[in-house]
């Protein structure tokens, strides 16, 4: 899993793309759309706001951290699709000065 650098003073948006094609060319959604989504982080020093799934295939949010945040932190995206599928994806952020 790729680690993404996040500066402790930054408030940035991050996106989970649920429509990325596999090596066979099929996407996980396969024509389905995202009906609801949540993004969470177990670290209480991480603030997640503005969760959005307006495109139907991607989920985004704004992330801010406090200076005391210990790296790395994981963002967990949980979706439910219009057809009733449910799944999670995780993104790792490395909190460090950039």
DODO-413363 format. One record per residue (C-alpha): residue number from 1; residue in three letters; x, y, z. Coordinates in Angstrom, 1 decimal, decimal comma. Layout:
N
{site NUM "ala" {X Y Z}}
...
This chain:
98
{site 1 "unk" {0,0 0,0 0,0}}
{site 2 "unk" {1,3 3,4 -1,0}}
{site 3 "unk" {2,1 5,9 1,8}}
{site 4 "unk" {1,1 9,5 1,0}}
{site 5 "unk" {2,9 12,4 2,7}}
{site 6 "unk" {0,8 14,9 4,6}}
{site 7 "unk" {2,3 18,0 6,2}}
{site 8 "unk" {1,1 18,6 9,8}}
{site 9 "unk" {0,0 22,2 8,9}}
{site 10 "unk" {-2,0 21,1 5,8}}
{site 11 "unk" {-5,7 20,7 5,3}}
{site 12 "unk" {-6,0 18,7 2,0}}
{site 13 "unk" {-8,5 16,6 0,1}}
{site 14 "unk" {-8,0 12,9 -0,6}}
{site 15 "unk" {-10,0 10,7 -3,0}}
{site 16 "unk" {-10,8 7,0 -3,1}}
{site 17 "unk" {-11,4 5,9 -6,7}}
{site 18 "unk" {-13,7 2,8 -6,7}}
{site 19 "unk" {-13,8 2,6 -10,5}}
{site 20 "unk" {-10,2 1,7 -11,2}}
{site 21 "unk" {-9,9 -1,1 -13,7}}
{site 22 "unk" {-8,2 -4,4 -12,7}}
{site 23 "unk" {-5,6 -6,0 -15,0}}
{site 24 "unk" {-8,5 -7,8 -16,7}}
{site 25 "unk" {-10,2 -4,5 -17,5}}
{site 26 "unk" {-13,1 -5,0 -15,2}}
{site 27 "unk" {-13,9 -2,4 -12,5}}
{site 28 "unk" {-15,0 -3,2 -9,0}}
{site 29 "unk" {-18,2 -1,2 -9,4}}
{site 30 "unk" {-18,9 -2,6 -12,9}}
{site 31 "unk" {-21,6 -0,1 -13,6}}
{site 32 "unk" {-22,9 0,2 -10,1}}
{site 33 "unk" {-22,8 3,5 -8,2}}
{site 34 "unk" {-22,0 4,6 -4,6}}
{site 35 "unk" {-25,1 5,2 -2,6}}
{site 36 "unk" {-23,5 6,1 0,7}}
{site 37 "unk" {-19,9 6,5 2,0}}
{site 38 "unk" {-18,1 7,1 5,3}}
{site 39 "unk" {-14,4 7,9 5,9}}
{site 40 "unk" {-13,0 7,3 9,3}}
{site 41 "unk" {-9,7 7,3 11,2}}
{site 42 "unk" {-9,0 5,7 14,5}}
{site 43 "unk" {-6,6 8,4 15,5}}
{site 44 "unk" {-8,5 11,2 17,4}}
{site 45 "unk" {-5,9 13,8 16,3}}
{site 46 "unk" {-7,1 13,5 12,7}}
{site 47 "unk" {-10,1 15,6 11,6}}
{site 48 "unk" {-12,1 14,4 8,5}}
{site 49 "unk" {-14,7 16,7 7,0}}
{site 50 "unk" {-16,6 17,2 3,8}}
{site 51 "unk" {-17,0 13,6 2,8}}
{site 52 "unk" {-18,4 13,5 -0,7}}
{site 53 "unk" {-19,4 10,9 -3,3}}
{site 54 "unk" {-20,9 13,2 -5,9}}
{site 55 "unk" {-19,4 11,4 -8,9}}
{site 56 "unk" {-21,0 8,0 -8,1}}
{site 57 "unk" {-17,6 6,3 -8,4}}
{site 58 "unk" {-15,2 8,3 -6,1}}
{site 59 "unk" {-15,3 9,3 -2,5}}
{site 60 "unk" {-13,4 12,3 -1,2}}
{site 61 "unk" {-12,8 14,1 2,1}}
{site 62 "unk" {-10,8 16,9 3,7}}
{site 63 "unk" {-8,1 15,9 6,2}}
{site 64 "unk" {-6,4 17,9 8,9}}
{site 65 "unk" {-4,1 16,8 11,7}}
{site 66 "unk" {-2,8 18,2 14,9}}
{site 67 "unk" {0,9 18,6 15,5}}
{site 68 "unk" {0,8 15,7 18,0}}
{site 69 "unk" {-0,4 13,2 15,3}}
{site 70 "unk" {1,8 10,1 15,2}}
{site 71 "unk" {2,6 8,8 11,7}}
{site 72 "unk" {1,4 6,8 9,9}}
{site 73 "unk" {-2,4 7,2 10,1}}
{site 74 "unk" {-4,9 5,2 8,1}}
{site 75 "unk" {-8,1 6,5 6,5}}
{site 76 "unk" {-10,8 3,9 6,0}}
{site 77 "unk" {-13,4 4,4 3,3}}
{site 78 "unk" {-16,6 2,3 3,6}}
{site 79 "unk" {-19,1 2,3 0,8}}
{site 80 "unk" {-22,5 0,9 0,1}}
{site 81 "unk" {-23,6 0,8 -3,6}}
{site 82 "unk" {-27,0 1,2 -5,1}}
{site 83 "unk" {-27,1 -2,6 -5,7}}
{site 84 "unk" {-26,3 -3,2 -2,0}}
{site 85 "unk" {-22,6 -4,2 -2,3}}
{site 86 "unk" {-20,4 -3,1 0,6}}
{site 87 "unk" {-16,6 -2,8 0,8}}
{site 88 "unk" {-13,7 -0,9 2,5}}
{site 89 "unk" {-10,5 0,6 1,2}}
{site 90 "unk" {-7,6 2,0 3,3}}
{site 91 "unk" {-5,2 4,9 2,6}}
{site 92 "unk" {-2,1 5,5 4,6}}
{site 93 "unk" {-0,8 9,0 5,4}}
{site 94 "unk" {2,7 9,7 6,5}}
{site 95 "unk" {2,6 12,8 8,7}}
{site 96 "unk" {5,8 14,8 8,2}}
{site 97 "unk" {7,0 18,3 7,3}}
{site 98 "unk" {7,2 18,8 3,5}}
